Amino acid sequence: MISLFILWPLYIIGIQAERGGWWRLILPVTLVAAALDIVLNYTELTVLTWDRPRHGEYTFSMRLERLQRCDDWRGTIARFIEKYMLGPFDPDGFHVKVD
């Protein structure tokens, strides 16, 4: 679980690179966060969500897009993560596309 507390701050900092300009200087943080996200998506986050990534769902954000449409506890958690943990820090105001 400690790795999730490392990933979230790295996401908050790294996602700012999407703003462009001087924000691109934090691109190394973005790359570290992306690598950690991929590793955790196939290990710790698979165990926590009881859901394996499907083909093409390399990052947890890609999997959250699908999980948000679930009507069970996974969907509730996925919507919470998007609304309160990822979306507010994304320059666009949302991180995971919602249908």
Beta strands, then each sheet from edge to edge (+ up, - down):
end
